[in-house]
Amino acid sequence: MDWRKMPPLTALRAFAVTAREGGFSAAARRLNVTHAAVAQQVRALEGELGAPLVWREGRALRLTPEGERLAAALGDGFTMIQGAIEALRAQGGQRPLTVTLPPAFASEWLMPRLAKFWKKHPEIALSLLPEPRTIDLREAGANLGIRFGTGRWAGVISEFLTAAPQIVVAAPELLHGRKKLSLREMAVMPWVREGDWPEQMQLLESIGLKPAAMKFIDFPNEELALAAAREGIGLHLETESLIEEDLKIGWLVKIHELADDKMGYYVVRPPGPLSPAARIFIDWLKAEA
């Protein structure tokens, strides 16, 4: 289709409603504009097409043969458009709210709280996409994402969710009753780390450790590394909010806290309007954080 040859949509709509309603005044009321605005649009359309579309017969407005053909085509076209839009809106209301998020955040923070959300909002279906990498929301078909970092990512709108202080933890049996370790003691003990978080080495350096000289046991993801730490295999660097229950129960002991207040969890979304379901979910996340 050559859109350059198409008349303005506002003029086509004004004529279609005029033809259906039988006059400029009735069309103006339907479109919530003035009588003069509708008449001007229709006259402009006649001028662009080079053919009369309406004529007056007394106080009534009639369609010319050209006007009748165009009105019939526009009626079919606008009806098809309206049907497609209504179908999309209905489909959008049935689709689950899709959220990407780090796997550990999903398992350790969100899942223990999710029953509360569904009890309060049973009408909102959620589809969770655990993914350790930062992925494009539109390519993933996601409405929202939860990301760990400083809140600065290109192409998305970020809303702060919760601070994420990093702490060094260990199982009690690894510490033999100790509650704190010096940097020298931490440097000579085994560590467990996940391979999908390269920034952890920079964080360890920030507290005075030298990762190149330390012994690490590597695991492919955060969940396995955390499980290994619980088993006493080594020290572990973790986000405190993800292991609150471990610390409370005593499965893990906090032995050091990193003073880095720039890092946190953020809710991200593509630019544009936000659905009511997405807004409800974001507000609930913030209330729980």
MIVEX-521294 format. One record per atom (N, C-alpha, C): residue in one letter; x, y, z. Coordinates in steps of 0.1 Angstrom, whole numbers, padded with zeros to 4 digits, always signed. Atoms other than C-alpha are relative to their C-alpha. Last residue first. Example, Ala and Ser with C-alpha at 12.3 -4.5 7.8 and 13.67 -1.06 7.14 Angstrom:
2
S-0009-0011+0000;S+0137-0011+0071;S-0008+0011+0008;A+0009-0012+0000;A+0123-0045+0078;A+0009+0012+0000;
This chain:
289
A-0015-0002-0001;A+0107-0054+0496;A+0004+0006+0014;E-0006+0012-0006;E+0071-0067+0500;E+0015+0002+0003;A+0006+0001-0013;A+0054-0033+0494;A+0007-0012+0008;K-0006-0011-0009;K+0077-0027+0465;K-0005-0001+0014;L-0014+0003-0002;L+0068-0061+0449;L+0006+0010+0010;W-0001+0011-0009;W+0031-0054+0454;W+0014-0003+0004;D+0004-0006-0013;D+0033-0020+0437;D+0001-0011+0011;I-0011-0008-0005;I+0051-0037+0408;I-0002+0006+0014;F-0011+0009-0004;F+0025-0064+0405;F+0012+0008+0005;I+0004+0006-0013;I-0004-0039+0406;I+0012-0009+0005;R-0001-0010-0010;R+0013-0018+0379;R-0003-0006+0014;A-0014-0003-0003;A+0018-0048+0357;A+0002+0010+0011;A-0005+0012-0007;A-0018-0059+0360;A+0015+0002+0004;P+0004+0001-0014;P-0030-0024+0352;P+0006-0011+0008;S+0013+0006-0002;S-0009-0024+0320;S-0004+0001+0015;L-0001+0011-0009;L+0020+0001+0317;L-0014-0006+0002;P+0010+0002-0010;P+0021+0024+0287;P+0002-0012+0008;G+0014+0001+0005;G+0053+0030+0269;G-0009-0002+0011;P+0008-0013+0001;P+0090+0025+0275;P-0014-0002-0005;P-0002-0008+0012;P+0100-0012+0282;P-0007+0014+0001;R+0011+0002+0010;R+0100-0023+0318;R+0003+0008-0013;V-0002-0007+0013;V+0125-0027+0346;V-0012-0004-0009;V+0010+0005+0009;V+0120-0036+0383;V+0002+0009-0013;Y+0008-0010+0007;Y+0153-0029+0401;Y-0011-0008-0008;Y+0009+0006+0010;Y+0173-0049+0426;Y-0009+0010-0005;G+0013+0003-0005;G+0203-0032+0443;G-0008-0008-0011;M+0006+0011+0006;M+0239-0021+0440;M-0014-0003+0006;K+0004-0003+0013;K+0251+0014+0448;K-0008-0011-0007;D+0014-0003+0000;D+0252+0009+0486;D-0005+0004-0014;D+0003-0005+0014;D+0285-0009+0486;D-0015+0002-0001;A+0006-0013-0001;A+0298-0015+0522;A-0001+0006-0014;L-0006-0010+0009;L+0304-0052+0519;L-0007+0013+0000;E+0009-0008+0009;E+0294-0072+0549;E+0007+0010-0008;H-0005-0013+0005;H+0315-0099+0566;H-0011+0006-0009;I-0014-0003-0006;I+0310-0131+0586;I+0005+0013-0005;K-0006-0012+0007;K+0273-0137+0581;K+0013+0003+0007;V-0004-0010-0010;V+0264-0173+0593;V+0007+0012-0008;L-0011-0008+0004;L+0245-0198+0572;L+0003+0011+0010;W-0007+0008+0010;W+0221-0226+0581;W+0013+0007-0005;G-0013+0004-0004;G+0213-0207+0613;G+0007-0009-0010;I+0000+0014-0005;I+0175-0205+0609;I+0014-0004+0005;K+0009+0001-0012;K+0175-0167+0607;K+0001-0014+0006;L-0007-0006-0011;L+0206-0166+0584;L-0008-0001+0013;D-0012+0007-0004;D+0192-0191+0561;D+0007+0005+0012;E+0005+0012-0007;E+0158-0174+0561;E+0012-0008+0004;E+0005-0005-0014;E+0173-0140+0552;E-0004-0012+0008;I-0003+0011-0009;I+0193-0157+0523;I-0005+0004+0014;L+0003+0013+0005;L+0181-0137+0493;L+0002-0012+0010;S+0014+0002+0001;S+0180-0104+0510;S-0005-0013-0005;E+0006+0003-0013;E+0216-0107+0520;E-0015-0003-0001;T+0009-0011-0003;T+0229-0110+0484;T-0007-0003+0013;E+0014+0001+0004;E+0257-0136+0484;E-0008+0013+0004;L+0005-0013+0000;L+0294-0141+0486;L-0014+0000-0006;H+0008-0004+0012;H+0303-0176+0496;H-0004+0014+0002;L+0006-0013-0002;L+0328-0193+0519;L-0008+0004-0013;G-0008-0012+0001;G+0333-0230+0512;G-0007+0013+0004;I-0010+0003+0009;I+0320-0266+0511;I+0010+0012-0001;G-0013-0002-0006;G+0300-0262+0542;G+0012-0002-0009;E-0006+0013-0004;E+0268-0278+0529;E+0014+0001+0006;R+0008+0006-0011;R+0250-0245+0529;R+0005-0013+0005;A-0004-0008-0012;A+0278-0230+0508;A-0008-0006+0012;A-0013+0004-0004;A+0273-0258+0482;A+0004+0007+0013;A+0002+0013-0006;A+0235-0250+0480;A+0014-0006+0005;L+0006-0002-0014;L+0244-0214+0475;L-0002-0013+0007;A-0011-0005-0008;A+0268-0223+0446;A-0006+0002+0014;L-0009+0011-0004;L+0241-0245+0431;L+0011+0005+0009;E+0007+0010-0009;E+0215-0218+0432;E+0009-0011+0004;E+0001-0005-0014;E+0239-0191+0419;E-0007-0010+0009;N+0010-0011-0003;N+0248-0209+0387;N+0000+0003+0015;P+0005-0007+0011;P+0275-0230+0370;P-0010+0011+0002;F+0013+0006+0003;F+0294-0239+0401;F-0006+0008-0011;D+0010-0007+0008;D+0331-0231+0407;D-0012-0009-0003;I+0007+0012+0006;I+0352-0242+0436;I-0011+0006-0008;F+0014+0000+0003;F+0376-0213+0443;F-0005-0013-0005;K+0005+0012+0005;K+0410-0211+0460;K-0015+0000-0001;M+0009+0007-0008;M+0425-0176+0464;M-0005-0013-0007;A-0008+0008-0009;A+0456-0160+0449;A-0009-0009+0009;A-0010+0008+0008;A+0439-0145+0419;A+0008-0010+0008;P+0006+0012+0006;P+0410-0134+0441;P+0009-0009-0007;K-0006+0001+0013;K+0431-0109+0461;K-0004-0014-0006;L-0004+0014+0004;L+0410-0097+0490;L+0007+0000-0013;G-0014+0002-0002;G+0409-0061+0502;G+0005-0014-0002;I-0001+0001-0014;I+0372-0054+0505;I+0015-0004+0004;S+0003-0013-0007;S+0369-0040+0470;S+0001-0001+0015;E-0012-0009+0000;E+0388-0070+0456;E-0003+0012+0008;L-0009+0006-0010;L+0359-0093+0467;L+0013+0009+0001;L+0005-0003-0014;L+0335-0070+0449;L+0009-0006+0010;Q-0002-0014-0003;Q+0356-0071+0417;Q-0005+0004+0014;M-0015-0001-0002;M+0357-0109+0418;M+0003+0015+0003;Q-0003+0004-0014;Q+0319-0110+0423;Q+0015+0002+0003;E-0003-0012-0008;E+0315-0090+0390;E+0003-0003+0015;P-0014-0004+0000;P+0320-0122+0370;P+0003+0012+0009;W-0001-0012-0006;W+0286-0136+0379;W+0014+0005+0002;D+0008-0010+0007;D+0276-0165+0357;D+0000+0014+0006;G-0008-0004+0012;G+0304-0188+0369;G-0008+0011-0007;E+0007+0003+0012;E+0290-0191+0404;E+0006+0006-0012;R+0005-0012+0008;R+0313-0191+0434;R-0007-0005-0012;V+0009+0005+0011;V+0323-0214+0462;V-0005+0012-0007;W+0012-0008+0004;W+0353-0204+0484;W-0008-0008-0010;P+0007+0003+0013;P+0380-0224+0502;P-0012+0009-0002;M+0011+0010+0000;M+0398-0207+0531;M-0005-0002-0014;V-0006+0014+0000;V+0432-0190+0529;V-0010-0010+0000;A-0009+0002+0011;A+0420-0155+0520;A+0005-0014-0002;M+0009+0002+0012;M+0391-0155+0545;M+0009-0004-0012;E+0007+0013-0001;E+0416-0160+0573;E-0009-0003-0012;R-0010+0010+0002;R+0438-0131+0561;R-0006-0014+0001;L-0002+0001+0014;L+0407-0109+0557;L+0011-0011-0003;S-0008-0011+0005;S+0398-0116+0593;S+0002-0002-0015;L-0013+0004+0005;L+0369-0139+0601;L+0008+0012-0005;K-0006-0009+0009;K+0338-0134+0622;K+0014-0006-0004;K+0010-0008+0006;K+0313-0156+0640;K+0006+0010-0010;R-0004-0014+0002;R+0336-0185+0649;R-0012+0008-0006;G+0004-0009-0011;G+0321-0217+0662;G+0003+0014-0001;H-0004+0006-0013;H+0340-0241+0640;H-0003+0010+0011;L-0006-0011-0008;L+0336-0218+0609;L+0005-0005+0014;L-0013-0004+0007;L+0331-0246+0583;L+0007+0010+0009;E-0010+0010-0002;E+0305-0263+0606;E+0014+0004-0006;P-0006+0000-0014;P+0285-0230+0609;P+0012-0011+0001;A+0007+0009-0009;A+0280-0228+0571;A+0007-0001+0014;A-0006+0013-0001;A+0296-0197+0556;A-0009-0009+0008;V+0006+0009-0009;V+0286-0162+0545;V+0007-0014+0000;V-0007+0013+0001;V+0302-0132+0529;V-0006-0009+0011;I-0006+0005-0013;I+0277-0104+0525;I+0008-0013-0003;Q-0006+0013+0002;Q+0264-0083+0496;Q+0008-0004+0013;P-0013+0001-0005;P+0239-0055+0503;P+0006-0014-0001;A-0005+0013+0001;A+0210-0056+0479;A+0014-0001+0006;A-0015+0001-0001;A+0188-0026+0483;A+0004-0014+0001;T-0006+0002-0013;T+0152-0030+0472;T+0015+0000-0001;L+0008+0010-0007;L+0129-0023+0443;L+0005-0001+0014;F-0007+0006-0011;F+0141+0008+0425;F-0009-0009+0008;E+0006-0004-0013;E+0121+0015+0393;E+0007-0008+0011;S-0004+0007-0012;S+0139+0013+0360;S-0007+0006+0012;I+0003-0009-0011;I+0125+0023+0325;I+0002-0008+0013;V+0010+0004-0009;V+0142+0004+0297;V-0002+0011+0011;G+0012+0005+0007;G+0162+0010+0265;G-0011-0004+0010;A+0005-0007+0012;A+0196+0012+0280;A-0013-0006-0004;W+0000+0008+0012;W+0202+0000+0315;W-0006+0007-0011;R-0002-0007+0013;R+0211+0020+0346;R+0002-0010-0011;G+0012-0006+0005;G+0196+0007+0378;G+0001+0007-0013;T+0001-0014-0004;T+0228+0001+0396;T-0012+0007-0005;G-0010-0009+0005;G+0227-0037+0394;G-0001+0014+0006;F-0009-0004-0011;F+0204-0067+0399;F+0011+0009-0006;R-0014+0001+0003;R+0175-0070+0375;R+0008+0005+0012;I-0006-0003-0012;I+0138-0078+0377;I+0015-0002-0002;G-0012+0007-0004;G+0121-0077+0344;G+0004+0005+0014;L-0008-0006-0011;L+0086-0067+0332;L+0013-0009+0001;N+0005-0013-0004;N+0063-0073+0303;N+0009+0007+0009;A+0003-0003-0014;A+0083-0101+0287;A-0005+0014+0002;G+0014+0000-0001;G+0082-0114+0251;G-0004+0003+0015;A+0005+0011-0009;A+0118-0124+0254;A-0015+0000+0001;E-0004+0013+0007;E+0128-0102+0224;E-0005-0012+0008;R+0009+0001+0011;R+0108-0073+0240;R+0003-0013-0008;L+0013+0003-0004;L+0125-0077+0273;L-0009-0003-0012;D+0009-0010+0005;D+0160-0078+0260;D-0014-0004+0003;I+0005+0003+0014;I+0181-0101+0282;I-0010+0011-0004;T+0009-0012+0002;T+0204-0094+0312;T-0005-0002-0015;R-0005-0011+0009;R+0217-0129+0319;R-0009+0012-0001;P-0011-0008-0006;P+0208-0150+0349;P+0006+0011-0008;E-0011-0002+0009;E+0174-0160+0335;E+0011+0008+0006;P-0013-0002-0006;P+0144-0172+0353;P+0011+0000-0010;L-0011+0005+0009;L+0113-0166+0331;L+0013+0002+0008;L-0013-0004-0005;L+0082-0163+0354;L+0011-0006-0010;S-0009+0009+0006;S+0047-0164+0339;S+0014+0005+0003;L-0014-0003+0002;L+0021-0148+0361;L+0008-0011-0007;A-0008+0012+0002;A-0017-0149+0360;A+0015+0005-0003;I-0012-0003+0008;I-0035-0120+0376;I+0008-0012-0001;E+0003-0002+0014;E-0071-0127+0386;E+0012+0003-0008;P+0001+0012+0007;P-0061-0143+0419;P-0003+0002-0015;H+0003-0003+0014;H-0048-0110+0432;H-0002-0012-0008;K+0005-0013+0001;K-0047-0111+0470;K-0005+0004-0014;K+0012-0001-0009;K-0043-0148+0474;K-0007+0013-0001;W+0012+0007+0006;W-0021-0148+0443;W-0012+0000+0009;F+0005-0008+0011;F+0002-0122+0459;F-0012-0006-0007;K+0007-0012-0005;K+0004-0140+0492;K-0005+0009-0011;A+0013+0005-0004;A+0013-0173+0474;A-0009+0012+0006;L+0010+0000+0012;L+0041-0155+0457;L-0014-0004+0004;R+0009-0011-0002;R+0061-0146+0489;R-0012-0001-0010;P+0006+0001-0013;P+0082-0178+0493;P-0011+0011+0002;M+0009+0011-0002;M+0086-0178+0455;M-0006-0002+0014;L+0014-0001+0005;L+0099-0143+0452;L-0009-0012+0003;W+0008-0012-0004;W+0129-0142+0474;W-0014+0000-0004;E-0002-0003-0014;E+0149-0175+0473;E-0008+0012+0005;S+0001+0012-0010;S+0137-0192+0442;S+0000+0005+0014;A+0013+0007+0002;A+0130-0162+0419;A-0002-0010+0011;F+0010-0009-0005;F+0159-0141+0432;F-0014-0007+0000;A-0001+0000-0014;A+0182-0171+0427;A-0011+0009+0007;P+0005+0012-0005;P+0170-0175+0391;P+0000-0001+0016;P-0011+0010-0003;P+0175-0139+0382;P-0005-0012+0007;L-0006-0003-0013;L+0143-0123+0368;L+0012-0010+0003;T-0013+0006-0001;T+0122-0122+0337;T+0007+0005+0013;V-0010-0007-0007;V+0085-0114+0341;V+0013-0008-0001;T-0012+0007+0002;T+0055-0123+0319;T+0012+0008+0006;L-0010-0010-0002;L+0021-0112+0330;L+0013-0007+0000;P-0006-0002-0013;P-0002-0139+0317;P+0010+0011+0000;R-0014+0004-0001;R-0022-0134+0286;R+0006+0002+0014;Q-0001+0014-0004;Q-0060-0133+0290;Q+0015-0005+0001;G+0005+0002-0014;G-0064-0096+0291;G+0002-0014+0004;G-0009-0006-0010;G-0041-0092+0261;G-0005-0002+0014;Q-0011+0009-0001;Q-0062-0117+0241;Q+0010+0006+0010;A+0005+0012-0008;A-0093-0096+0248;A+0011-0010+0002;R+0002-0004-0014;R-0075-0064+0237;R-0005-0012+0009;L-0012-0002-0006;L-0062-0081+0206;L-0001+0004+0015;A-0006+0014-0002;A-0096-0094+0197;A+0013+0001+0007;E+0007+0006-0011;E-0111-0059+0202;E+0006-0014+0003;I-0004-0007-0012;I-0084-0044+0180;I-0007-0006+0012;A-0014+0005-0003;A-0090-0070+0152;A+0005+0007+0013;G+0001+0014-0004;G-0128-0064+0153;G+0014-0005+0004;Q+0006+0001-0013;Q-0124-0027+0152;Q+0000-0014+0006;I-0010-0005-0009;I-0101-0029+0122;I-0005-0001+0014;M-0011+0010-0001;M-0125-0052+0104;M+0011+0005+0010;T+0005+0012-0008;T-0154-0029+0111;T+0010-0010+0002;F+0000-0003-0014;F-0134+0001+0100;F-0005-0011+0009;G-0014-0001-0004;G-0127-0016+0066;G+0001+0004+0015;D-0007+0013-0001;D-0162-0027+0060;D+0014+0000+0006;G+0007+0007-0010;G-0177+0007+0068;G+0006-0014+0002;L-0005-0004-0013;L-0150+0024+0048;L-0007-0008+0012;A-0014+0005-0002;A-0158+0003+0018;A+0005+0004+0013;A+0001+0014-0001;A-0196+0010+0021;A+0014-0006+0003;A+0005+0003-0013;A-0190+0047+0027;A-0001-0015+0003;L-0010-0002-0009;L-0168+0049-0004;L-0005-0003+0015;R-0011+0010+0002;R-0193+0033-0026;R+0011+0001+0010;E+0005+0013-0005;E-0222+0054-0012;E+0011-0011-0001;G+0001+0000-0014;G-0202+0086-0016;G-0005-0013+0006;E-0014+0002-0004;E-0194+0079-0052;E+0001-0001+0015;P-0005+0014+0003;P-0231+0073-0058;P+0014-0002+0004;T-0001+0002+0014;T-0238+0106-0040;T+0004-0015-0003;L-0013+0004+0006;L-0248+0104-0004;L-0001-0001-0015;R+0000+0012+0008;R-0277+0124+0010;R+0014-0003-0005;L-0013+0002+0007;L-0280+0149+0038;L+0000-0013-0007;A-0007+0013-0001;A-0315+0160+0048;A+0013+0000-0008;R-0008+0000-0012;R-0327+0195+0054;R+0008-0013+0002;G+0008-0007-0011;G-0339+0200+0019;G+0009+0001+0012;E+0014+0001+0006;E-0319+0175-0002;E-0009+0005+0011;R+0012-0003-0009;R-0283+0183+0006;R-0013-0001-0009;W+0007-0011+0005;W-0254+0166-0012;W-0013+0002+0008;V+0013-0002-0006;V-0227+0142-0001;V-0006+0012-0007;L+0004+0012-0008;L-0196+0126-0017;L-0014+0001+0007;P+0010-0003-0011;P-0187+0150-0045;P-0004-0013+0007;A+0014+0005+0002;A-0156+0139-0064;A-0009+0004+0011;G+0005-0006+0012;G-0120+0153-0068;G-0014-0005-0004;L+0004+0010+0009;L-0107+0129-0042;L-0005+0005-0014;E-0011+0009+0003;E-0087+0155-0024;E-0003-0010-0010;G-0010-0007+0008;G-0114+0181-0027;G+0011-0009-0003;E+0005-0002+0014;E-0141+0157-0015;E+0010+0007-0009;L-0001+0013+0006;L-0119+0148+0015;L-0005+0000-0014;A-0014+0002+0004;A-0115+0185+0023;A+0002-0014-0006;R-0002-0008+0012;R-0153+0189+0022;R+0015-0001-0004;V+0007+0006+0011;V-0157+0160+0046;V+0003+0008-0013;Q-0007+0012+0004;Q-0131+0173+0070;Q-0006-0007-0012;Q-0013-0004+0006;Q-0146+0208+0070;Q+0008-0012-0005;A+0002-0005+0013;A-0181+0195+0076;A+0013+0003-0007;V+0004+0012+0008;V-0169+0174+0106;V-0002+0005-0015;A-0012+0009+0002;A-0151+0204+0121;A-0003-0012-0009;A-0009-0005+0010;A-0180+0227+0115;A+0012-0008-0003;H+0006+0002+0013;H-0204+0205+0134;H+0009+0005-0011;T+0010-0010+0005;T-0181+0206+0163;T-0005-0004-0013;V-0006-0012+0006;V-0163+0176+0179;V-0011+0009-0005;N-0003-0009-0010;N-0174+0147+0202;N+0009+0012-0005;L-0015-0001-0001;L-0171+0121+0175;L+0004+0010+0010;R-0006+0013-0001;R-0207+0109+0179;R+0015+0001+0002;R+0003+0005-0014;R-0220+0144+0185;R+0006-0013+0003;A-0008-0008-0010;A-0202+0157+0154;A-0002-0005+0014;A-0014+0005+0000;A-0216+0128+0133;A+0009+0008+0011;A+0000+0013-0007;A-0251+0137+0144;A+0014-0006+0000;S+0003-0002-0014;S-0245+0173+0134;S+0000-0012+0008;F-0012-0005-0007;F-0228+0165+0101;F-0003+0001+0015;G-0002-0015-0001;G-0256+0143+0089;G+0012+0004+0008;G+0009-0008+0009;G-0270+0108+0082;G+0001+0015+0001;E+0010-0007-0009;E-0254+0089+0112;E-0009+0009-0008;R+0008+0009-0008;R-0237+0063+0090;R-0011+0007+0008;A+0008+0008+0008;A-0226+0086+0062;A-0009-0009+0009;T+0010-0008+0007;T-0214+0112+0086;T-0010-0008-0008;V+0010-0003-0010;V-0195+0086+0106;V-0012+0008-0005;A+0006+0013-0003;A-0177+0073+0075;A-0011+0002+0011;F+0010+0004+0011;F-0171+0109+0063;F-0007-0013+0004;A+0011-0010+0000;A-0155+0120+0096;A-0010-0004-0010;R+0009+0003-0011;R-0135+0087+0098;R-0011+0010+0000;L+0007+0013+0003;L-0121+0092+0063;L-0010-0003+0011;A+0010-0003+0010;A-0112+0128+0071;A-0008-0012-0003;T+0010-0008-0007;T-0094+0118+0104;T-0011+0004-0010;L+0010+0009-0007;L-0076+0090+0086;L-0011+0008+0006;P-0001+0000-0014;P-0060+0116+0062;P-0010-0009+0007;P+0004-0012-0007;P-0063+0107+0025;P+0002-0002+0015;M+0012+0001-0008;M-0042+0078+0012;M-0004+0013+0006;K+0012-0003+0008;K-0018+0084-0017;K-0013-0001+0008;R-0001-0014+0004;R+0013+0087+0005;R-0013+0004-0008;W+0007-0009-0010;W+0003+0055+0022;W+0000+0014-0004;D-0007-0013+0000;D+0012+0035-0009;D-0007+0010+0009;M+0008-0012+0000;M+0000+0000+0000;M+0009+0012+0000;
